[in-house]
Amino acid sequence: MTSFHLLVAVIVLTLTFEFSNGWHDAANSIATVVSTRVLTPFRAVAWAAFWNFIAAFVFGTAVAKTIGKGMVHVEMVNQQVLLAGLFGAIFWNLITLILGLPTSSSHALMGGYGGAAVANAGFQAIIVSGWTKPVLFIFLSPIIGMIVATTVTIATSWIVRKQRPLKVDRWFRRLQLLSAAAYSLGHGTNDAQKGMGIITTALVAGGLLTTFDVPYWVIICCHLAMGGGTMAGGWRIIKTMGQRITKLTPFGGFAAESAGALTLVGTAHFGIPVSTTHTITGAIVGVGATRRLTAVRWGVTRRIVWAWVMTIPGAALIGAGLFHLLQLVLR
């Protein structure tokens, strides 16, 4: 297999990963609007996919640079490392999709990529400082989402305190369309940039780029792939996110999506590759907890948190194993 064929394989597989990312994370964007019956499932995924794509024209590429050159030394990366890392992330996504667990595609990619890089060049391939913020935000992003959602819920509750419940419900059914769009913008810019970082790294490793600048065609292709995956949907995870953690109303859905959107746009601005899944889960928990702590199904939430913790090491082990397998196959 020539270096050109390997490069093409990396690009195709990255776009496949972005598709699976959109599929796997469709629940993040639309679980609330589906569970509150503001939109039908088909209209909800179409709405989310549209704003996933529009994000390509709104935000920069800070997260792509963090993934591509901020976590692993690019000079220690080859196409086999990228292929193994991508396969590791995709396999982890498939496993958790079958189990109905809303884990992080972003952390699966980080784990698969990092594990394959270590298998190739040892732990010196890892830029330790580059992993600090992403690992911290495994825990911080849901907490931030929860705090922001609690704040938004309390503030909006105070604003509408004198209004009739039916009128409030009607208002927030409309406002939820805007909050879902805002969340999908944040989701699009955060998650599509992970694939951009991998493809740009492959182009640098293949000698087609001399500097780490994300080409425009890469931006468009990654957003199209993720939007297509969102259209495909991930219905088992949607059920977990929208119904099993806590019961949501249009008012609560608006608060959760608004909190998630604010968190994702803020972290993307600073180039921090956070998990959209973690963020929206924390926001949904925050909304439920404002009613009463027993409104949150903590048993389901604990199971989700354990899946989060296992994602990076699990995907890393798969990525490392697949790298050694590719070495045998491509000899």
C-alpha positions in Angstrom: 0.0 0.0 0.0 1.6 3.3 -1.1 1.8 6.5 1.0 -0.8 8.1 -1.2 -3.2 5.2 -0.7 -2.7 5.4 3.0 -3.4 9.2 2.9 -6.6 8.6 1.0 -7.6 5.9 3.5 -7.0 8.3 6.4 -9.2 11.0 4.8 -12.0 8.6 4.0 -11.9 7.0 7.4 -11.8 10.5 9.1 -14.9 11.5 7.2 -16.5 8.1 8.2 -15.6 8.9 11.8 -17.2 12.4 11.5 -20.3 10.6 10.1 -20.3 8.2 13.1 -19.7 11.2 15.4 -22.8 13.0 14.0 -24.8 9.7 14.3 -23.6 9.0 17.8 -24.0 12.6 19.0 -27.3 13.3 17.3 -28.9 12.8 20.7 -26.9 15.7 22.1 -28.5 18.2 19.7 -32.1 16.8 19.5 -32.9 14.7 22.5 -34.5 17.6 24.3 -36.7 18.8 21.4 -37.8 15.3 20.7 -38.6 14.3 24.3 -40.6 17.6 24.8 -42.4 16.9 21.4 -41.5 20.3 20.1 -40.3 18.6 16.8 -40.8 15.2 15.3 -37.6 13.1 15.2 -37.1 13.7 11.5 -37.6 17.4 11.7 -35.3 17.6 14.7 -32.4 15.8 13.0 -32.8 17.9 9.9 -32.8 21.1 12.0 -29.7 19.9 13.9 -27.8 18.8 10.8 -28.4 22.2 9.1 -26.9 24.1 12.0 -24.1 21.6 12.3 -23.1 22.5 8.8 -23.6 26.3 9.2 -21.0 26.2 12.0 -18.4 25.8 9.3 -18.9 29.4 8.3 -19.0 30.9 11.8 -16.1 29.6 13.9 -12.4 29.1 13.5 -10.1 26.1 13.8 -8.6 26.4 17.3 -9.8 23.0 18.4 -8.5 21.4 15.2 -5.0 22.7 16.0 -5.2 21.3 19.5 -6.1 17.9 18.3 -3.7 17.8 15.3 -0.5 19.2 16.8 -1.2 20.0 20.5 -1.5 16.5 21.9 0.9 14.3 19.9 4.2 15.3 18.3 3.4 15.5 14.6 6.9 14.4 13.6 6.3 11.0 15.4 3.0 10.4 13.5 2.6 8.5 10.3 -0.5 7.4 8.3 -0.6 4.0 10.1 -0.9 5.8 13.5 -3.8 7.9 12.2 -5.6 4.9 10.7 -5.3 2.9 13.9 -6.4 5.8 16.0 -9.5 6.4 13.8 -10.4 2.7 13.8 -10.0 2.7 17.6 -12.4 5.7 17.9 -15.0 4.2 15.5 -15.0 0.8 17.2 -15.5 2.5 20.6 -18.4 4.5 19.2 -20.0 1.4 17.8 -19.7 -0.5 21.1 -21.2 2.4 23.1 -23.9 3.0 20.5 -25.0 -0.7 20.8 -25.0 -0.3 24.6 -27.0 2.9 24.3 -24.4 4.9 26.3 -23.9 8.6 25.4 -20.1 8.6 25.6 -17.7 11.1 24.0 -16.7 10.7 20.4 -14.1 13.4 21.0 -12.5 11.5 23.8 -12.7 8.3 21.8 -10.7 10.0 19.0 -8.2 11.4 21.5 -7.7 8.0 23.1 -7.4 6.1 19.9 -5.0 8.6 18.4 -2.9 8.8 21.5 -2.8 5.0 22.0 -1.7 4.4 18.4 1.0 7.1 18.7 2.4 5.5 21.9 2.4 2.1 20.2 4.4 3.6 17.4 7.0 5.8 19.2 6.5 5.2 23.0 5.3 7.7 25.5 7.7 10.4 24.2 5.2 10.9 21.4 2.7 12.4 23.8 2.7 16.2 24.6 1.7 15.9 28.2 0.8 19.6 28.6 -1.6 19.2 25.7 -3.7 16.6 27.5 -4.1 18.6 30.7 -7.1 20.7 29.7 -9.0 18.0 27.7 -8.6 15.5 30.6 -9.7 18.1 33.2 -12.7 19.0 31.1 -13.9 15.4 31.2 -15.1 16.5 34.7 -15.3 20.2 34.3 -17.5 20.4 31.2 -20.5 18.6 32.7 -20.1 20.6 36.0 -20.0 23.9 34.0 -23.0 22.7 31.9 -24.9 21.9 35.1 -24.0 25.2 36.8 -25.0 27.3 33.7 -28.2 25.3 33.2 -29.1 25.8 36.9 -28.5 29.5 36.6 -30.5 29.8 33.3 -33.4 27.8 34.8 -33.5 30.0 38.0 -33.2 33.2 36.0 -35.9 32.3 33.4 -38.2 31.0 36.2 -38.0 34.4 37.9 -38.7 36.2 34.6 -41.8 34.2 33.9 -43.0 33.8 37.5 -46.2 35.8 37.0 -47.2 34.2 33.7 -49.8 31.5 33.2 -48.2 28.0 32.8 -49.8 27.4 29.4 -48.5 30.7 28.1 -45.0 29.9 29.4 -45.1 26.4 27.7 -46.1 28.0 24.4 -43.3 30.6 24.6 -40.6 28.0 25.3 -41.8 25.6 22.6 -40.8 28.4 20.2 -37.7 29.4 22.1 -36.5 25.8 22.1 -36.0 25.9 18.4 -33.5 28.7 18.8 -31.7 27.0 21.8 -31.5 23.8 19.8 -30.0 25.7 16.8 -27.5 27.4 19.1 -26.5 24.1 20.6 -26.1 22.5 17.2 -23.8 25.4 16.2 -21.6 24.7 19.2 -21.7 21.0 18.6 -20.8 21.4 15.0 -17.8 23.7 15.6 -16.5 21.6 18.5 -16.8 18.1 17.0 -16.2 18.7 13.3 -12.9 20.3 14.2 -11.6 17.1 15.6 -11.7 15.4 12.1 -10.1 18.6 10.6 -7.2 18.2 12.9 -6.6 14.6 11.9 -6.9 15.2 8.1 -4.5 18.2 8.4 -2.0 16.1 10.4 -2.2 13.5 7.6 -1.5 16.1 4.9 1.5 17.4 6.9 2.8 13.9 7.5 2.3 13.1 3.8 4.3 16.2 2.8 1.4 17.9 1.1 1.3 20.8 3.6 4.4 22.5 5.1 2.5 24.3 7.9 -0.5 23.3 10.0 -3.2 25.4 8.4 -6.5 23.7 7.9 -7.6 23.8 4.2 -11.0 25.1 3.4 -12.1 21.9 1.6 -11.3 20.0 4.8 -13.5 22.3 6.8 -16.5 21.8 4.4 -16.1 18.0 4.1 -15.9 17.5 7.8 -19.1 19.5 8.5 -20.9 17.8 5.6 -20.0 14.3 7.0 -21.1 15.2 10.5 -24.3 16.8 9.3 -25.0 13.6 7.3 -24.4 11.5 10.4 -26.8 13.6 12.5 -29.4 13.1 9.8 -29.0 9.3 10.3 -29.6 9.7 14.0 -28.9 7.6 17.0 -32.3 6.7 18.4 -31.3 4.5 21.4 -29.1 7.2 22.8 -31.8 9.8 22.1 -34.1 7.8 24.4 -31.4 7.7 27.2 -30.6 11.4 26.9 -34.1 12.7 26.5 -36.1 10.4 28.8 -34.1 8.3 31.3 -32.0 11.0 33.0 -34.9 13.3 33.9 -38.3 14.3 32.5 -37.9 17.5 30.4 -40.4 20.2 29.6 -40.0 22.8 26.8 -38.9 25.2 29.5 -36.2 22.7 30.8 -35.1 21.8 27.3 -34.5 25.5 26.5 -32.4 25.9 29.7 -30.4 22.8 29.0 -29.7 23.6 25.3 -28.8 27.2 26.1 -26.4 26.2 28.8 -24.8 23.6 26.5 -24.5 26.1 23.7 -22.8 28.7 25.9 -20.3 26.2 27.3 -19.4 24.7 23.9 -18.9 28.1 22.2 -16.8 29.3 25.1 -14.5 26.2 25.1 -14.2 26.2 21.3 -13.0 29.8 21.4 -10.2 28.8 23.7 -9.3 25.7 21.6 -10.4 23.2 24.3 -11.7 19.9 22.7 -14.5 19.2 25.2 -17.2 16.5 25.0 -20.5 17.7 23.7 -22.1 14.6 25.3 -20.6 15.5 28.8 -21.7 19.1 28.5 -25.4 18.4 27.6 -25.7 15.6 30.1 -24.5 18.0 32.8 -26.9 20.6 31.6 -29.9 18.1 31.7 -28.9 17.0 35.2 -28.7 20.7 36.3 -32.2 21.3 35.0 -33.6 18.3 36.8 -31.9 19.1 40.0 -33.5 22.6 40.2 -36.9 20.9 40.7 -35.6 18.4 43.2 -32.6 16.1 43.5 -34.9 13.0 43.2 -36.0 14.2 39.7 -32.6 13.0 38.4 -32.2 9.3 37.9 -28.8 9.0 39.5 -28.4 5.3 38.7 -28.5 6.0 35.0 -26.2 9.0 35.5 -23.6 7.0 37.4 -23.5 4.4 34.5 -23.0 7.2 32.0 -20.1 8.7 34.1 -18.3 5.4 34.3 -18.5 5.1 30.5 -17.0 8.6 30.3 -14.1 7.6 32.5 -13.4 4.5 30.5 -13.5 6.1 27.1 -10.0 7.5 26.7 -8.1 4.4 28.1 -10.5 2.0 26.3 -10.1 3.6 22.9 -6.4 4.0 23.5 -6.0 0.2 24.1 -8.0 -0.5 20.9 -6.0 2.1 18.9 -2.7 0.6 20.1 -3.8 -3.0 19.3 -5.0 -2.0 15.9 -1.7 -0.2 15.2 0.3 -3.4 15.8 -2.3 -5.3 13.6 -1.8 -2.8 10.8 1.9 -3.1 11.0 1.6 -6.9 10.4 -0.9 -6.5 7.6 1.0 -3.7 5.7 4.4 -5.4 5.9 
